[in-house]
Amino acid sequence: MVGEWTEQMLEGGRFAPMRLRVYRNSSAGRATPLVLHLHGGAFTAGSVETGRAVAELLAEAGASVVSADYPMAPNNPFPCALEGAFEMLHWAYNNCPNGKNCRTFVAGEEAGGNLAAALALLARDQQRPPLAGQILLSPMLDPCMATKSIRAAEAGPVGCKWADGWHSYLGSADKASHPYAAPLGASRLAGVAPALVVTAEDDPMHDESLAYAQRLRECGVFAEDHVLPAPTDWPNAFQQALVPDSAWPTQLRGLFTDFFAKTAVLSISPSQNRP
């Protein structure tokens, strides 16, 4: 039944133990997508519990979901969170009931969206595991924080949780140029998994989200973007219980369902797959 889960600790590896919450779809079959979901929290906060809303929407859209805690800054600066998430991605793929036919996705909101985008790059470069898609919700992709939507949110260089989160995550300014830390600045995006990028009119990460989707398309990657109408209170709303009369959860669930269906039949030419 969607909404129910089991938890376990991932043992072994550099950052063990790491907590996983597994949502198994009761109607799961051979075509059921598997999603590694990463919560938000500006790299310094959050948990599988605060990521519950998005994880449940993914499960309701037809996926089996592994929602994961990951090493957080400042005690674990870049690339610790990414390395921990990569370990969990391999665990999820290796334990998929569908074996090598597993359609595996990465998904995340806010800081988790950054990690999902970076995982797509890392999986391409390591050539494992194969990814069917990446789902990025209000992703933190640009540590410069100079976009119009960030400025409109009054998210300045100090006293802002996203600015502070970037500072804690990067550790030093030179890390801001690393493509796995700041995917929007990556010079090579070709060959990554198809992307669903979702933002909102009142989302501080609105501009960088759309810019990333456009850069992916320019590099030959299938990428669709959607802007949900305000008010959403994104990305803060992701870490709260879903409000019954809020429109965005229903809209988001529908986008997930459509993306799973599109990627099941999506055919990309070899030239588009080349990095």
Buried (B, 14 or more C-beta within 10 A) or exposed (E): EBEEBEEEEBEEBEBEEBBBBBBBBEEBEEEBBBBBBBBBBBBBBBBBEBBBBBBBBBBBBBBBBBBBBBBBBEEBBBBBBBBBBBBBBBBBBEEBEBEEEBBBBBBBBBBBBBBBBBBBBBBBBEEEBEBBBBBBBBBBBBBEBEBEBBEEBEBEEEEBBBBBBBBBBBBEEEBBEBBBBBBBBBEEBBBBBBBBBBBBEBBBBBBBBBBBBEBBBEBBBBBBBBBBEEEBBBBBBBBEEBEEEBEBBEBBBEBBBBBBEBBEEEEEEEEEEEE
